[in-house]
Amino acid sequence: MAEKVVGKCVTASGFPLEIELEWPFHPAASGSDWYVLHGTARLDDGSGLHADVAVHLTASIREILPAVDGPEALMATVNTIRKAMDDKQFEMLKTGKRQPCPLSSRQYSIKNKHWWFLEATDEQLKAFVKRKVFWLGVVNGTGSVEVADSVDHIYLGAKDKNIAYRLREAAKALAGEGYLALDAAGEQASATDKLRGEEAQMRAEKDAALDGLMAKHAFEGAGNRS
């Protein structure tokens, strides 16, 4: 029986998301060899914009997963949805329209046996940590935020063995600039008044990413009507 799994995250391009999944994957009703699950990616800014998604797990990726209901499958699903948002694949709406989201060999290197979503630069990592602490710590009120969780490692640089270290270094740099306060281990971060004072900029970055996404789908929609 499916259960609701809900989590909040931030994408590399600046979208705060609440992802709700009807977990776990189940065989497609059509009798094909792929698995599917339904979910919703909500823009977590109070706008009501969301994308209802159908994540399609291909046979090649199902073979490499230990289980279709395990933590690796969940990580891959969340990061596939995040990457689709970064790539402007979803149309964000206030009404429901189920949109496909393939979890395929585009997200996993069969040859090199590692996941692949992004290869973030150091500057991108700093921007990501800053946005994560703002949206999850300040806007959602959690206060302290884990700097480098395992799902973020895979999303931002799965083939980089130093990605956790680089994320912690990004947090240290932001702390040195006065944006974050870190715990003694450097693994938990909370916003300072300086970061809270940049709320307008954080929201402007999110709005700019959303404008780009909306423009892409408006262009594609106009092309389909011509």
C-alpha positions as CSV (number, residue, x, y, z in Angstrom):
1,M,0.0,0.0,0.0
2,A,1.3,3.4,-0.9
3,E,2.2,5.9,1.8
4,K,2.8,9.6,1.7
5,V,6.4,10.7,2.0
6,V,6.9,14.4,2.2
7,G,10.2,16.4,2.4
8,K,11.5,19.9,1.8
9,C,14.6,20.8,-0.2
10,V,16.2,23.4,-2.4
11,T,17.4,23.1,-6.0
12,A,20.7,24.4,-7.4
13,S,18.9,27.0,-9.5
14,G,17.2,28.4,-6.4
15,F,13.8,26.8,-6.1
16,P,12.5,25.9,-2.6
17,L,10.5,22.7,-3.0
18,E,8.1,20.6,-1.0
19,I,8.1,17.1,-2.6
20,E,5.3,14.7,-1.8
21,L,5.5,11.2,-3.1
22,E,3.0,8.3,-3.1
23,W,5.8,5.9,-2.0
24,P,7.1,3.4,-3.2
25,F,7.4,2.6,-6.9
26,H,4.9,0.0,-8.2
27,P,4.7,-1.9,-11.6
28,A,3.1,0.2,-14.3
29,A,-0.5,-0.7,-14.9
30,S,0.1,-1.1,-18.7
31,G,2.1,-4.3,-18.1
32,S,5.4,-2.9,-19.3
33,D,8.7,-3.6,-17.6
34,W,9.0,-0.2,-15.9
35,Y,7.8,1.0,-12.5
36,V,6.1,4.3,-11.6
37,L,5.1,6.5,-8.7
38,H,3.1,9.6,-8.5
39,G,3.9,12.8,-6.6
40,T,3.8,16.5,-6.4
41,A,6.6,19.1,-6.5
42,R,5.3,22.3,-4.8
43,L,7.1,25.6,-5.0
44,D,7.5,26.2,-1.3
45,D,6.9,30.0,-1.3
46,G,3.2,30.3,-0.7
47,S,2.4,30.8,-4.4
48,G,0.4,27.6,-4.8
49,L,2.4,26.7,-7.9
50,H,3.1,23.0,-8.3
51,A,3.8,20.2,-10.7
52,D,2.0,16.8,-10.4
53,V,4.5,14.3,-11.6
54,A,4.7,10.6,-12.6
55,V,8.3,9.3,-12.0
56,H,9.0,6.5,-14.5
57,L,11.7,4.1,-13.3
58,T,13.2,2.3,-16.3
59,A,14.2,-1.4,-16.3
60,S,17.9,-0.6,-16.5
61,I,17.9,1.5,-13.4
62,R,15.6,-0.8,-11.5
63,E,18.2,-3.5,-12.0
64,I,21.0,-1.5,-10.2
65,L,18.8,-0.5,-7.3
66,P,18.9,-2.7,-4.2
67,A,15.1,-2.2,-3.9
68,V,12.4,-0.1,-5.4
69,D,11.3,1.0,-1.9
70,G,14.7,1.6,-0.3
71,P,16.7,4.7,0.6
72,E,18.7,4.7,-2.7
73,A,15.5,4.7,-4.7
74,L,14.1,7.6,-2.6
75,M,17.3,9.6,-3.0
76,A,17.3,9.1,-6.8
77,T,13.7,10.1,-7.0
78,V,14.1,13.3,-5.1
79,N,17.2,14.3,-7.0
80,T,15.6,13.4,-10.4
81,I,12.7,15.8,-9.5
82,R,15.2,18.5,-8.4
83,K,17.2,18.1,-11.6
84,A,14.0,18.3,-13.7
85,M,13.2,21.6,-12.0
86,D,16.7,22.9,-12.7
87,D,16.4,21.9,-16.3
88,K,12.9,23.6,-16.6
89,Q,11.2,20.3,-17.5
90,F,8.2,20.9,-15.3
91,E,5.4,23.4,-16.0
92,M,4.5,25.0,-12.7
93,L,0.7,25.4,-12.4
94,K,-2.1,26.1,-9.9
95,T,-4.2,23.3,-11.4
96,G,-3.4,19.6,-11.8
97,K,-1.7,18.1,-14.9
98,R,0.4,14.9,-14.5
99,Q,3.8,15.4,-16.1
100,P,6.3,12.6,-16.8
101,C,9.7,12.5,-15.0
102,P,12.0,9.7,-16.2
103,L,14.4,8.1,-13.8
104,S,16.7,6.6,-16.3
105,S,20.3,6.0,-17.4
106,R,20.5,9.8,-17.9
107,Q,20.9,9.9,-14.1
108,Y,23.2,6.9,-13.7
109,S,26.4,6.0,-15.4
110,I,26.1,2.2,-16.0
111,K,29.8,2.2,-17.2
112,N,31.2,4.1,-14.2
113,K,28.6,2.9,-11.7
114,H,27.7,6.2,-10.1
115,W,24.8,8.6,-10.1
116,W,25.0,11.8,-11.9
117,F,22.8,14.9,-11.6
118,L,25.1,17.9,-11.3
119,E,28.8,18.8,-11.1
120,A,28.6,21.9,-9.0
121,T,31.4,24.5,-8.9
122,D,32.6,25.9,-5.6
123,E,30.6,29.1,-6.2
124,Q,27.5,27.0,-7.0
125,L,28.0,25.1,-3.7
126,K,28.2,28.4,-1.8
127,A,25.0,29.7,-3.4
128,F,23.3,26.3,-2.7
129,V,24.2,26.3,1.0
130,K,23.1,29.9,1.4
131,R,19.8,29.3,-0.2
132,K,19.2,26.0,1.7
133,V,19.8,27.7,5.1
134,F,17.6,30.6,4.1
135,W,14.6,28.6,2.7
136,L,14.7,25.7,5.2
137,G,16.2,27.4,8.2
138,V,14.6,30.9,8.0
139,V,11.4,30.6,5.9
140,N,10.4,27.1,7.2
141,G,11.6,27.9,10.7
142,T,13.7,24.9,11.3
143,G,16.6,27.1,12.5
144,S,19.6,24.8,12.2
145,V,20.1,23.1,8.9
146,E,22.5,20.2,8.0
147,V,25.1,21.5,5.7
148,A,25.9,18.4,3.7
149,D,23.3,15.6,3.9
150,S,23.8,12.4,1.8
151,V,21.1,13.3,-0.7
152,D,22.7,16.6,-1.4
153,H,26.0,14.9,-1.9
154,I,24.6,12.8,-4.8
155,Y,22.7,15.7,-6.3
156,L,25.6,18.2,-6.4
157,G,28.5,15.9,-7.2
158,A,28.1,12.1,-7.0
159,K,31.4,11.3,-8.6
160,D,33.3,13.8,-6.5
161,K,34.7,11.9,-3.4
162,N,35.3,15.3,-1.8
163,I,31.8,16.7,-2.2
164,A,31.0,16.6,1.5
165,Y,34.2,18.4,2.4
166,R,33.6,21.0,-0.3
167,L,30.1,21.7,1.0
168,R,31.5,22.1,4.5
169,E,34.1,24.5,3.1
170,A,31.4,26.5,1.3
171,A,29.6,26.8,4.7
172,K,32.8,27.9,6.4
173,A,33.3,30.6,3.7
174,L,29.8,31.8,4.2
175,A,30.3,31.9,7.9
176,G,33.5,33.9,7.4
177,E,31.4,36.4,5.3
178,G,28.9,36.7,8.2
179,Y,26.0,34.9,6.6
180,L,26.0,31.7,8.7
181,A,26.7,30.5,12.2
182,L,28.1,27.0,12.4
183,D,28.2,24.5,15.2
184,A,31.6,23.2,16.5
185,A,31.7,20.4,14.0
186,G,30.8,22.7,11.1
187,E,28.0,20.3,10.1
188,Q,24.9,22.4,11.2
189,A,24.3,25.9,10.0
190,S,21.9,28.6,11.0
191,A,21.2,32.0,9.5
192,T,22.7,35.2,10.9
193,D,20.9,38.6,10.7
194,K,23.0,39.4,7.6
195,L,21.4,36.4,5.7
196,R,18.0,37.3,7.0
197,G,18.6,40.8,5.7
198,E,19.0,39.4,2.2
199,E,15.5,38.0,2.0
200,A,14.6,40.2,-1.0
201,Q,17.6,38.9,-2.9
202,M,16.9,35.3,-2.1
203,R,13.3,35.7,-3.3
204,A,14.5,37.6,-6.4
205,E,16.8,34.7,-7.3
206,K,13.9,32.3,-6.9
207,D,11.7,34.6,-9.0
208,A,14.3,34.9,-11.7
209,A,14.6,31.1,-12.0
210,L,10.8,30.8,-12.1
211,D,10.6,33.5,-14.8
212,G,13.0,31.4,-16.9
213,L,11.0,28.3,-16.4
214,M,7.7,30.0,-17.2
215,A,9.2,31.6,-20.3
216,K,10.4,28.2,-21.6
217,H,7.0,26.7,-21.3
218,A,5.2,29.7,-22.7
219,F,7.4,29.5,-25.8
220,E,6.9,25.8,-26.2
221,G,3.1,26.3,-25.8
222,A,3.1,29.0,-28.4
223,G,5.0,26.7,-30.8
224,N,2.5,23.8,-30.2
225,R,-0.4,26.2,-31.1
226,S,1.1,27.5,-34.3
